[in-house]
Amino acid sequence: MDTTKVKNIFWDVDGVLADLNYAYYHFLTGHPRYREKYKDLRWEQLPDVLAIVPEYGALELKTHPELGAEMDRDFCADQRFFTNRPLYPNVIEVLKELDESGYRQFTLSATFDVETKKAYLNDILAPVTDFLTIECVQHGEFMHDTAKVDRLRECYRKYQLQPEETILVDDRIYNQYAAIESGAHPVRLRCEFTTDLPEELSWIPEFENVEAVRNWLLGG
């Protein structure tokens, strides 16, 4: 794609700006209901516990074969674990540099607890909330429902954005489809636990961190 036409960036939070895998690991090894079972869990064993569903392409508590729904509910209900997802290195610096370069930036985060997630984001992203617009959307019953597509389209109208001038930076495979359906350009971030894109999406640019996305946009 022609990066010179990009004016707007929607950042997913979990797996892109913040380390959700860190939160999952400490939840499994520290929550009273699960810590005995997973007390010896090693970081690299996370995919053995949370099998990666092909359409997700990344770790999700919901994919645990027996306790997925229960784990997800317990995780969202306990702020010690729900908000224990630190920003990846240099996120604040990259967002500031892109702002100085003229990009409009948003976060678009899907969650089951919108108010708690927004409070967390306003806190952890406080150094950039003067220019970063924080948007959260309520998940439906399934992670890969139309919530993100609908919110993207709503944001285009609300902020007078052109979708063809917009990228969505996300790690989940189903959200690559959401970006395409909304008319935006998909960009994928990869961490050590993400799986490959399906062949039909192999054309999507993939990067290992936000610094690589910045370099791609700025031609560095």
C-alpha positions as CSV (number, residue, x, y, z in Angstrom):
1,M,0.0,0.0,0.0
2,D,1.0,3.6,-0.5
3,T,1.9,4.8,3.0
4,T,2.0,8.4,1.9
5,K,-1.8,8.4,1.8
6,V,-2.2,7.3,5.4
7,K,-3.5,10.1,7.7
8,N,-5.2,8.2,10.5
9,I,-4.1,5.3,12.7
10,F,-6.3,3.2,14.8
11,W,-4.2,1.2,17.3
12,D,-5.6,-1.9,18.9
13,V,-4.4,-2.0,22.6
14,D,-4.0,-5.7,23.6
15,G,-1.1,-7.3,21.8
16,V,-0.2,-4.0,20.0
17,L,0.3,-1.2,22.6
18,A,0.0,-3.3,25.7
19,D,1.2,-6.8,26.6
20,L,-1.9,-8.8,27.2
21,N,0.1,-12.1,27.3
22,Y,1.9,-10.7,30.4
23,A,-1.5,-10.2,32.1
24,Y,-2.6,-13.7,31.1
25,Y,0.5,-15.3,32.5
26,H,0.2,-13.6,35.9
27,F,-3.5,-14.3,36.0
28,L,-3.0,-18.1,35.5
29,T,-0.1,-18.3,38.0
30,G,-1.5,-15.8,40.5
31,H,-5.3,-16.0,40.7
32,P,-6.5,-18.0,43.7
33,R,-8.6,-20.2,41.5
34,Y,-5.9,-21.2,39.1
35,R,-2.5,-20.6,40.7
36,E,-2.2,-24.1,42.2
37,K,-2.9,-25.7,38.8
38,Y,-0.5,-23.4,37.0
39,K,2.1,-22.6,39.6
40,D,4.9,-24.3,37.5
41,L,3.8,-22.8,34.2
42,R,6.6,-21.4,32.2
43,W,6.1,-18.3,29.9
44,E,6.8,-20.3,26.8
45,Q,4.1,-22.8,27.7
46,L,1.2,-20.3,27.4
47,P,0.1,-21.6,24.0
48,D,-0.1,-25.1,25.5
49,V,-2.7,-23.8,28.0
50,L,-4.5,-21.3,25.8
51,A,-4.7,-23.0,22.4
52,I,-4.6,-20.5,19.6
53,V,-7.8,-20.7,17.5
54,P,-7.0,-20.1,13.8
55,E,-9.3,-17.1,13.4
56,Y,-7.9,-15.4,16.5
57,G,-4.2,-16.0,15.7
58,A,-3.2,-15.0,19.3
59,L,-3.7,-16.1,22.9
60,E,-7.2,-15.8,24.4
61,L,-8.4,-17.0,27.8
62,K,-11.7,-17.9,26.1
63,T,-9.9,-20.7,24.1
64,H,-9.1,-22.8,27.2
65,P,-10.8,-26.1,26.4
66,E,-12.6,-26.6,29.7
67,L,-12.5,-23.3,31.6
68,G,-12.4,-20.6,29.0
69,A,-15.7,-18.8,29.8
70,E,-15.0,-19.1,33.6
71,M,-11.4,-17.8,33.2
72,D,-12.5,-14.9,31.1
73,R,-15.1,-13.9,33.7
74,D,-12.7,-14.2,36.6
75,F,-10.0,-12.2,34.7
76,C,-12.4,-9.3,33.9
77,A,-13.7,-9.2,37.4
78,D,-10.4,-8.8,39.2
79,Q,-8.6,-5.5,38.6
80,R,-5.3,-6.8,39.8
81,F,-5.1,-8.9,36.7
82,F,-7.3,-7.2,34.3
83,T,-5.2,-4.0,34.3
84,N,-1.9,-5.7,34.7
85,R,-0.9,-5.3,31.0
86,P,2.1,-2.9,30.7
87,L,2.8,-1.0,27.6
88,Y,5.3,-2.4,25.3
89,P,8.7,-0.5,25.1
90,N,8.7,2.9,23.5
91,V,5.0,3.1,22.8
92,I,4.6,6.6,24.3
93,E,7.6,7.9,22.3
94,V,6.4,6.4,19.0
95,L,2.9,7.8,19.4
96,K,4.3,11.2,20.2
97,E,6.6,11.1,17.1
98,L,3.7,10.1,14.9
99,D,1.6,12.9,16.3
100,E,4.3,15.4,15.5
101,S,4.4,14.0,12.0
102,G,0.7,14.9,11.6
103,Y,-1.1,11.6,12.0
104,R,-4.4,11.5,13.8
105,Q,-4.3,8.6,16.3
106,F,-7.0,6.6,18.1
107,T,-7.1,3.4,20.2
108,L,-9.9,1.0,19.3
109,S,-10.3,-1.6,22.0
110,A,-13.0,-4.3,22.2
111,T,-13.8,-5.4,25.8
112,F,-16.4,-6.9,28.0
113,D,-16.1,-4.1,30.6
114,V,-16.0,-0.8,28.7
115,E,-15.8,1.6,31.7
116,T,-13.0,-0.3,33.4
117,K,-11.0,-0.6,30.2
118,K,-11.4,3.1,29.4
119,A,-10.2,4.0,32.9
120,Y,-7.2,1.8,32.5
121,L,-6.4,3.3,29.1
122,N,-6.7,6.8,30.3
123,D,-4.3,6.0,33.1
124,I,-1.6,4.1,31.2
125,L,-1.8,6.3,28.2
126,A,-2.0,9.6,30.2
127,P,1.1,11.1,28.6
128,V,-0.5,11.1,25.1
129,T,-4.2,11.6,25.8
130,D,-3.9,15.3,24.7
131,F,-3.9,14.0,21.1
132,L,-4.8,10.3,21.3
133,T,-8.5,9.6,21.1
134,I,-9.5,6.5,23.2
135,E,-12.5,4.5,21.9
136,C,-13.8,1.3,23.4
137,V,-16.4,-1.1,22.1
138,Q,-18.5,-3.7,23.9
139,H,-17.9,-7.2,22.7
140,G,-20.8,-9.3,21.6
141,E,-21.1,-12.9,22.5
142,F,-18.2,-13.9,20.2
143,M,-14.9,-12.1,20.0
144,H,-15.1,-12.0,16.2
145,D,-18.5,-10.4,15.9
146,T,-19.2,-7.1,14.0
147,A,-18.5,-4.8,17.0
148,K,-15.2,-3.5,15.7
149,V,-16.5,-3.0,12.2
150,D,-19.4,-1.0,13.4
151,R,-17.3,1.1,15.7
152,L,-14.8,1.8,13.0
153,R,-17.6,3.1,10.7
154,E,-19.0,5.1,13.5
155,C,-15.6,6.7,14.1
156,Y,-15.2,7.6,10.4
157,R,-18.5,9.5,10.6
158,K,-17.9,11.0,14.1
159,Y,-14.4,12.3,13.3
160,Q,-14.9,12.9,9.6
161,L,-12.2,10.4,8.5
162,Q,-11.8,8.8,5.1
163,P,-11.4,5.0,5.6
164,E,-9.0,4.7,2.6
165,E,-6.7,7.1,4.5
166,T,-6.9,4.9,7.6
167,I,-5.0,1.9,9.0
168,L,-6.0,-0.4,11.8
169,V,-3.0,-1.9,13.6
170,D,-4.1,-5.1,15.2
171,D,-2.8,-8.6,16.1
172,R,-6.0,-10.6,15.9
173,I,-6.7,-12.2,12.5
174,Y,-10.4,-11.6,12.7
175,N,-9.8,-7.9,13.1
176,Q,-7.8,-7.8,9.8
177,Y,-11.1,-8.8,8.2
178,A,-12.8,-6.0,10.2
179,A,-10.5,-3.4,8.9
180,I,-11.0,-4.6,5.3
181,E,-14.8,-4.7,5.7
182,S,-14.8,-1.1,7.1
183,G,-12.8,0.2,4.1
184,A,-9.5,0.7,6.0
185,H,-6.1,-0.8,5.5
186,P,-5.2,-3.7,7.8
187,V,-1.7,-3.8,9.5
188,R,-0.7,-6.7,11.7
189,L,1.6,-6.8,14.7
190,R,3.2,-10.0,15.7
191,C,4.4,-11.2,19.1
192,E,6.0,-14.5,19.9
193,F,2.7,-16.3,20.3
194,T,0.9,-15.0,17.2
195,T,0.3,-17.5,14.3
196,D,0.6,-16.9,10.6
197,L,-2.0,-15.2,8.6
198,P,-4.2,-17.3,6.3
199,E,-3.0,-17.4,2.7
200,E,-5.8,-15.1,1.6
201,L,-4.5,-12.4,3.9
202,S,-0.8,-12.9,3.3
203,W,-0.5,-9.5,1.5
204,I,-1.1,-7.6,4.8
205,P,2.0,-5.9,6.2
206,E,3.3,-7.5,9.4
207,F,5.6,-5.9,12.0
208,E,7.1,-7.0,15.3
209,N,6.5,-3.8,17.3
210,V,5.1,-0.2,17.0
211,E,8.6,1.2,16.2
212,A,8.6,-0.9,13.0
213,V,5.2,0.5,12.1
214,R,6.5,4.0,12.7
215,N,9.5,3.4,10.5
216,W,7.3,2.0,7.7
217,L,5.0,5.0,7.8
218,L,7.8,7.5,8.0
219,G,10.0,5.7,5.5
220,G,12.8,5.2,8.0
